[in-house]
């Protein structure tokens, strides 16, 4: 079939899948939710919205039980670190204070995409 014939052919729309397409769109919208941590409210506003999977939003985050943390007063007072950035620092430091049964120190993994 040549291009002119294809252009003249009537468009075929598969209406049987219209409901599935609408369902897929609404499902995609519910896969992610805005990230919030009501247990940690220090720091400035993050420059862009953060999302997390809806399933992760159902998991309670650990309490902040860490003791003293050294963060530059300038960075803290001038809002150089957003609330989620400070939260990451605190949770990482809190994890590093824990000893594993093997005597080794616990670690921390940040699995964000790094996309802005």
C-alpha positions, 0 to 999 in steps of 0.5 A, a space after each residue: 500500500 502506498 502512502 496516498 492510499 494509507 492516508 485515504 483509508 479510514 481510521 480504525 479505532 478499537 473501541 473494545 480496548 477503550 475501557 482498558 486504556 482508561 483503566 491503565 491511565 487511572 492505575 498509572 496515576 495511583 502507582 505513585 504518591 507524593 512523598 511525605 514524612 510526618 516524623 521529620 519536619 526539619 529543613 527547607 522546602 525541597 525544590 521539586 515534588 518528590 514521589 514514592 510508590 503507593 506501596 512504599 507510602 503504606 510502610 511506616 518510616 522509622 522513628 528518628 532516635 539519633 543523638 547529636 548530628 553535626 551539620 553546618 549551621 550555615 547550611 541549616 540556617 540558610 535552608 541549603 538542605 531541604 527537609 528530604 535531604 536532611 532526613 536522608 542524612 539523619 537516617 543514614 547517620 542513625 543507621 551507621 550508629 547501629 552494630 550488626 550481630 557480626 560486630 560490623 557497622 550497619 550501612 545505608 542505601 539510597 535508592 532514588 533515581 537522582 532525576 530532577 
